[in-house]
Amino acid sequence: MLARLSQLLVVALLVGCGWHLRGSGGGADLEGVMVYVLPEMGEGELANVTTDTLRNYGAQVVGDQPVADWVLVLLGQQTNRRTVSVTSQGQARAYELSYTLHFRVDTAEGEALLDEQTVAPQVVYQADPQNVLGRESQERRLIEQLRRQALDLMMGRLAGIPRS
């Protein structure tokens, strides 16, 4: 009985403080906003993932810029890795991986709604210096996670744009 009461109390506290599962929306609501995605740097994969994320947040992605409420201009993305720890033999033991996303939002007529913005999530991870293939696979997974985090952060900023 006491264990169930404790579990109920923990759930109530988590719900009350606004905690949510990763990927469950995070509070950003773009319901009904018509968005045209313009990848300025020819970022085809980024545009596709961004389009899916916008739809998950309730936005309607349109294929014709003049009918859009917002034009989301993807200015570019960048991934960086730097060594943060080495072994006694001088081999890298831990890395910091960062993913940077640059974007802005305009009206269909070209007026700025949100000036150029940057989001840059990062993570530090341990790597086996002897397992290069494993490290590369781990980095690819981490970059995908960082991209999702960056898109979630971008959606939060988009949700703050006043709607007309």
ZADO-1210 file (C-alpha; in nm, 4 decimals, padded with zeros to 6 digits):
<atoms>
<atom x="00.0000" y="00.0000" z="00.0000" code="MET" pos="1"/>
<atom x="00.2792" y="00.2412" z="00.0944" code="LEU" pos="2"/>
<atom x="00.4712" y="00.1533" z="-00.2244" code="ALA" pos="3"/>
<atom x="00.1680" y="00.2327" z="-00.4427" code="ARG" pos="4"/>
<atom x="00.1131" y="00.5595" z="-00.2615" code="LEU" pos="5"/>
<atom x="00.4805" y="00.6540" z="-00.3167" code="SER" pos="6"/>
<atom x="00.4548" y="00.5713" z="-00.6871" code="GLN" pos="7"/>
<atom x="00.1398" y="00.7797" z="-00.7187" code="LEU" pos="8"/>
<atom x="00.3105" y="01.0702" z="-00.5447" code="LEU" pos="9"/>
<atom x="00.6121" y="01.0514" z="-00.7797" code="VAL" pos="10"/>
<atom x="00.3861" y="01.0464" z="-01.0869" code="VAL" pos="11"/>
<atom x="00.1848" y="01.3404" z="-00.9546" code="ALA" pos="12"/>
<atom x="00.5029" y="01.5399" z="-00.8918" code="LEU" pos="13"/>
<atom x="00.6408" y="01.4667" z="-01.2391" code="LEU" pos="14"/>
<atom x="00.3160" y="01.5627" z="-01.4097" code="VAL" pos="15"/>
<atom x="00.2814" y="01.8736" z="-01.1966" code="GLY" pos="16"/>
<atom x="00.6300" y="02.0032" z="-01.2744" code="CYS" pos="17"/>
<atom x="00.5815" y="01.9726" z="-01.6516" code="GLY" pos="18"/>
<atom x="00.8169" y="01.6779" z="-01.7049" code="TRP" pos="19"/>
<atom x="00.7521" y="01.4795" z="-02.0226" code="HIS" pos="20"/>
<atom x="00.9015" y="01.1905" z="-02.2147" code="LEU" pos="21"/>
<atom x="01.1534" y="01.2799" z="-02.4828" code="ARG" pos="22"/>
<atom x="00.9801" y="01.3111" z="-02.8190" code="GLY" pos="23"/>
<atom x="00.6359" y="01.3630" z="-02.6698" code="SER" pos="24"/>
<atom x="00.6065" y="01.7176" z="-02.8012" code="GLY" pos="25"/>
<atom x="00.7684" y="01.9189" z="-02.5270" code="GLY" pos="26"/>
<atom x="00.4831" y="02.1670" z="-02.5179" code="GLY" pos="27"/>
<atom x="00.5503" y="02.3290" z="-02.8562" code="ALA" pos="28"/>
<atom x="00.2276" y="02.3550" z="-03.0534" code="ASP" pos="29"/>
<atom x="00.2314" y="02.4540" z="-03.4180" code="LEU" pos="30"/>
<atom x="-00.1217" y="02.3337" z="-03.4876" code="GLU" pos="31"/>
<atom x="-00.2683" y="02.4946" z="-03.7986" code="GLY" pos="32"/>
<atom x="00.0415" y="02.6894" z="-03.9045" code="VAL" pos="33"/>
<atom x="00.1226" y="02.6481" z="-04.2738" code="MET" pos="34"/>
<atom x="00.4994" y="02.6240" z="-04.3175" code="VAL" pos="35"/>
<atom x="00.7112" y="02.6185" z="-04.6308" code="TYR" pos="36"/>
<atom x="01.0577" y="02.4694" z="-04.5765" code="VAL" pos="37"/>
<atom x="01.3348" y="02.6334" z="-04.7767" code="LEU" pos="38"/>
<atom x="01.6721" y="02.4569" z="-04.7520" code="PRO" pos="39"/>
<atom x="01.9076" y="02.7398" z="-04.8501" code="GLU" pos="40"/>
<atom x="02.2177" y="02.5202" z="-04.8512" code="MET" pos="41"/>
<atom x="02.0742" y="02.2259" z="-05.0488" code="GLY" pos="42"/>
<atom x="02.0317" y="02.0202" z="-04.7296" code="GLU" pos="43"/>
<atom x="01.7884" y="01.7583" z="-04.8680" code="GLY" pos="44"/>
<atom x="01.8054" y="01.5134" z="-04.5764" code="GLU" pos="45"/>
<atom x="01.7779" y="01.7954" z="-04.3215" code="LEU" pos="46"/>
<atom x="01.4739" y="01.9348" z="-04.5054" code="ALA" pos="47"/>
<atom x="01.3050" y="01.5926" z="-04.5001" code="ASN" pos="48"/>
<atom x="01.3668" y="01.5380" z="-04.1292" code="VAL" pos="49"/>
<atom x="01.2548" y="01.8956" z="-04.0538" code="THR" pos="50"/>
<atom x="00.9353" y="01.8432" z="-04.2524" code="THR" pos="51"/>
<atom x="00.8545" y="01.5286" z="-04.0539" code="ASP" pos="52"/>
<atom x="00.9259" y="01.7068" z="-03.7255" code="THR" pos="53"/>
<atom x="00.7035" y="02.0023" z="-03.8197" code="LEU" pos="54"/>
<atom x="00.4191" y="01.7623" z="-03.8941" code="ARG" pos="55"/>
<atom x="00.4733" y="01.5883" z="-03.5597" code="ASN" pos="56"/>
<atom x="00.4306" y="01.9265" z="-03.3897" code="TYR" pos="57"/>
<atom x="00.1026" y="01.9910" z="-03.5727" code="GLY" pos="58"/>
<atom x="00.2203" y="02.2223" z="-03.8512" code="ALA" pos="59"/>
<atom x="00.0930" y="02.1837" z="-04.2039" code="GLN" pos="60"/>
<atom x="00.3891" y="02.1690" z="-04.4424" code="VAL" pos="61"/>
<atom x="00.3025" y="02.3222" z="-04.7792" code="VAL" pos="62"/>
<atom x="00.4800" y="02.2920" z="-05.1112" code="GLY" pos="63"/>
<atom x="00.3988" y="02.6422" z="-05.2337" code="ASP" pos="64"/>
<atom x="00.5672" y="02.9389" z="-05.0662" code="GLN" pos="65"/>
<atom x="00.2988" y="03.2053" z="-05.1412" code="PRO" pos="66"/>
<atom x="00.0308" y="03.0172" z="-04.9423" code="VAL" pos="67"/>
<atom x="00.2530" y="02.9652" z="-04.6358" code="ALA" pos="68"/>
<atom x="00.2125" y="03.1519" z="-04.3085" code="ASP" pos="69"/>
<atom x="00.5830" y="03.1016" z="-04.2404" code="TRP" pos="70"/>
<atom x="00.8867" y="03.0271" z="-04.4535" code="VAL" pos="71"/>
<atom x="01.1368" y="02.8269" z="-04.2507" code="LEU" pos="72"/>
<atom x="01.4776" y="02.8923" z="-04.4049" code="VAL" pos="73"/>
<atom x="01.7323" y="02.6249" z="-04.3150" code="LEU" pos="74"/>
<atom x="02.0629" y="02.8101" z="-04.3323" code="LEU" pos="75"/>
<atom x="02.2848" y="02.5114" z="-04.2625" code="GLY" pos="76"/>
<atom x="02.4017" y="02.2471" z="-04.0220" code="GLN" pos="77"/>
<atom x="02.7420" y="02.1547" z="-03.8871" code="GLN" pos="78"/>
<atom x="02.8834" y="01.8703" z="-03.6810" code="THR" pos="79"/>
<atom x="03.2028" y="01.9052" z="-03.4785" code="ASN" pos="80"/>
<atom x="03.3997" y="01.6573" z="-03.2705" code="ARG" pos="81"/>
<atom x="03.6775" y="01.7443" z="-03.0306" code="ARG" pos="82"/>
<atom x="03.8848" y="01.5327" z="-02.7970" code="THR" pos="83"/>
<atom x="03.8189" y="01.5995" z="-02.4278" code="VAL" pos="84"/>
<atom x="04.0167" y="01.3156" z="-02.2665" code="SER" pos="85"/>
<atom x="04.3138" y="01.1023" z="-02.3661" code="VAL" pos="86"/>
<atom x="04.4727" y="00.7814" z="-02.2382" code="THR" pos="87"/>
<atom x="04.8227" y="00.7704" z="-02.0912" code="SER" pos="88"/>
<atom x="04.9403" y="00.6649" z="-02.4401" code="GLN" pos="89"/>
<atom x="04.7932" y="00.9810" z="-02.5930" code="GLY" pos="90"/>
<atom x="04.4965" y="00.8116" z="-02.7612" code="GLN" pos="91"/>
<atom x="04.1560" y="00.9775" z="-02.7474" code="ALA" pos="92"/>
<atom x="03.9336" y="00.8317" z="-02.4759" code="ARG" pos="93"/>
<atom x="03.6415" y="01.0766" z="-02.4744" code="ALA" pos="94"/>
<atom x="03.5017" y="01.3151" z="-02.7314" code="TYR" pos="95"/>
<atom x="03.2595" y="01.6043" z="-02.7315" code="GLU" pos="96"/>
<atom x="03.0238" y="01.5930" z="-03.0273" code="LEU" pos="97"/>
<atom x="02.8186" y="01.9000" z="-03.1199" code="SER" pos="98"/>
<atom x="02.5519" y="01.9556" z="-03.3823" code="TYR" pos="99"/>
<atom x="02.4742" y="02.3128" z="-03.4863" code="THR" pos="100"/>
<atom x="02.1628" y="02.4135" z="-03.6792" code="LEU" pos="101"/>
<atom x="02.1122" y="02.7638" z="-03.8236" code="HIS" pos="102"/>
<atom x="01.7691" y="02.8835" z="-03.9350" code="PHE" pos="103"/>
<atom x="01.5371" y="03.1814" z="-03.9648" code="ARG" pos="104"/>
<atom x="01.1656" y="03.2314" z="-04.0241" code="VAL" pos="105"/>
<atom x="01.0104" y="03.4788" z="-04.2677" code="ASP" pos="106"/>
<atom x="00.6624" y="03.5489" z="-04.3946" code="THR" pos="107"/>
<atom x="00.5759" y="03.4420" z="-04.7491" code="ALA" pos="108"/>
<atom x="00.6364" y="03.8065" z="-04.8465" code="GLU" pos="109"/>
<atom x="00.9892" y="03.8006" z="-04.7030" code="GLY" pos="110"/>
<atom x="00.9361" y="03.9888" z="-04.3733" code="GLU" pos="111"/>
<atom x="01.1425" y="03.8529" z="-04.0853" code="ALA" pos="112"/>
<atom x="00.9394" y="03.6792" z="-03.8142" code="LEU" pos="113"/>
<atom x="01.2413" y="03.5279" z="-03.6411" code="LEU" pos="114"/>
<atom x="01.5922" y="03.6529" z="-03.7163" code="ASP" pos="115"/>
<atom x="01.8722" y="03.4044" z="-03.7717" code="GLU" pos="116"/>
<atom x="01.8841" y="03.1564" z="-03.4850" code="GLN" pos="117"/>
<atom x="02.1288" y="02.8875" z="-03.3832" code="THR" pos="118"/>
<atom x="02.0704" y="02.5802" z="-03.1706" code="VAL" pos="119"/>
<atom x="02.3668" y="02.3626" z="-03.0768" code="ALA" pos="120"/>
<atom x="02.3108" y="02.0585" z="-02.8557" code="PRO" pos="121"/>
<atom x="02.6193" y="01.8604" z="-02.7592" code="GLN" pos="122"/>
<atom x="02.7182" y="01.5398" z="-02.5867" code="VAL" pos="123"/>
<atom x="03.0373" y="01.3947" z="-02.4389" code="VAL" pos="124"/>
<atom x="03.0928" y="01.0236" z="-02.4943" code="TYR" pos="125"/>
<atom x="03.3539" y="00.7606" z="-02.4163" code="GLN" pos="126"/>
<atom x="03.5218" y="00.5815" z="-02.7051" code="ALA" pos="127"/>
<atom x="03.7377" y="00.2711" z="-02.7227" code="ASP" pos="128"/>
<atom x="04.0614" y="00.3816" z="-02.8935" code="PRO" pos="129"/>
<atom x="04.1050" y="00.0302" z="-03.0336" code="GLN" pos="130"/>
<atom x="03.7585" y="00.0100" z="-03.1948" code="ASN" pos="131"/>
<atom x="03.7444" y="00.2698" z="-03.4727" code="VAL" pos="132"/>
<atom x="03.4443" y="00.1116" z="-03.6504" code="LEU" pos="133"/>
<atom x="03.2471" y="00.1003" z="-03.3268" code="GLY" pos="134"/>
<atom x="03.3273" y="00.4656" z="-03.2607" code="ARG" pos="135"/>
<atom x="03.2070" y="00.5674" z="-03.6079" code="GLU" pos="136"/>
<atom x="02.8800" y="00.3796" z="-03.5586" code="SER" pos="137"/>
<atom x="02.8359" y="00.5365" z="-03.2142" code="GLN" pos="138"/>
<atom x="02.8998" y="00.8825" z="-03.3622" code="GLU" pos="139"/>
<atom x="02.6376" y="00.8328" z="-03.6338" code="ARG" pos="140"/>
<atom x="02.3777" y="00.7386" z="-03.3714" code="ARG" pos="141"/>
<atom x="02.4737" y="01.0327" z="-03.1526" code="LEU" pos="142"/>
<atom x="02.4563" y="01.2762" z="-03.4457" code="ILE" pos="143"/>
<atom x="02.1022" y="01.1572" z="-03.5206" code="GLU" pos="144"/>
<atom x="02.0067" y="01.2103" z="-03.1548" code="GLN" pos="145"/>
<atom x="02.1640" y="01.5561" z="-03.1561" code="LEU" pos="146"/>
<atom x="01.9793" y="01.6444" z="-03.4774" code="ARG" pos="147"/>
<atom x="01.6484" y="01.5439" z="-03.3165" code="ARG" pos="148"/>
<atom x="01.7346" y="01.7538" z="-03.0101" code="GLN" pos="149"/>
<atom x="01.8237" y="02.0505" z="-03.2316" code="ALA" pos="150"/>
<atom x="01.4950" y="02.0184" z="-03.4196" code="LEU" pos="151"/>
<atom x="01.3018" y="01.9998" z="-03.0911" code="ASP" pos="152"/>
<atom x="01.4796" y="02.3147" z="-02.9723" code="LEU" pos="153"/>
<atom x="01.3965" y="02.4833" z="-03.3035" code="MET" pos="154"/>
<atom x="01.0295" y="02.3839" z="-03.2682" code="MET" pos="155"/>
<atom x="01.0227" y="02.5471" z="-02.9254" code="GLY" pos="156"/>
<atom x="01.1459" y="02.8710" z="-03.0796" code="ARG" pos="157"/>
<atom x="00.8946" y="02.8468" z="-03.3619" code="LEU" pos="158"/>
<atom x="00.6136" y="02.7994" z="-03.1107" code="ALA" pos="159"/>
<atom x="00.7072" y="03.1373" z="-02.9616" code="GLY" pos="160"/>
<atom x="00.6381" y="03.3247" z="-03.2869" code="ILE" pos="161"/>
<atom x="00.3181" y="03.5307" z="-03.2548" code="PRO" pos="162"/>
<atom x="00.0458" y="03.4140" z="-03.4901" code="ARG" pos="163"/>
<atom x="-00.1675" y="03.6534" z="-03.6863" code="SER" pos="164"/>
</atoms>
